[in-house]
Amino acid sequence: MPGGADYFTRVQDLDPQAWLKTMTLHPAIALGGTAVIPVTFGSTEKQNLVVFVAKENGNWRITKVEDTTGYQGFHQYDPMD
């Protein structure tokens, strides 16, 4: 990540124990061999992420993590995508 930020929490100064203690997993949505899991990190400054996982060889593997900041409910067209 740019600036040395942690992939999941999107912060540079990461205290893993503090983030683990404040991590909340919300109900997952399963779609065949894929699942989407909303996750919240932090106590005062909350960070909401959506974690995508796929089942491969009987194990779940993280395939993508999306930040929900600025989410507008639809894909914004970006010619750079």
N, C-alpha and C positions, 0 to 999 in steps of 0.2 A: 504494500500500500504506500502511496505517496507520503513522505514525511515520517515514515516508520510507524504509521498507525497500525493497530491491531486489526486484522481482517474482520473479526466478528463485532467488536465493540466500537470500532471506528475512533478510538482514542489513542493518544501517544503514551500517556502516563498511566499504565495499566497495573493495577493491583489485582492479580488473578483471584486471590481469596475474597476480596471485597466484592468483585463482580460475580463470583460463583454464589456467594451468600445471598445476593440480591436478584439472581436470575430467576425469571418466572417463565415456565413453558406453558403456553396456552393450548387448548385442544387442537390436535392436528386434523387436517383434511387429507384423506387418502384417496388417490386417484389411480387405481391399478397398482403398478410397481413404483409409483411416485407418491410422496407425501409433502405437504406444505405445513410448516410449523411456525406459528407466530411466537416470538421470544422477546421478552423485555428484560433489559439489564439496567442496573443502577438503582439507587435509593432516592436521591434528590434530583439528579439530572438523569431522567430515564431515557433510554435508547431503545426504540422499537425496531425489530428486524423481522424479516420473513425468511425462514431457512427452508430450502428445497432439498429433499433427500430422495435417493433412488435405491431400490433394492437390487443388489448385484451379488450373485453367488451366495444368496441367503443372508447377506449383511446389508445394513443401511449405510449409504455413503452420502456425505454432503456434496451436492452438485452446484449449489448457488446460494448466495446470501444477498438479500436486498434490503436496503435501508428504506423505511417508510416515510422519512422526512420529505415533504413536498409532494407526497402521493396525491394525485387528483382523481383517481378512480378510472383512468383510462390512459392508454399509451400516448404520450406526446410525440408527435412526429419529429424526428430529428434526422436530417439528411446524412449525418455522420454515423448513424446506427448501422 
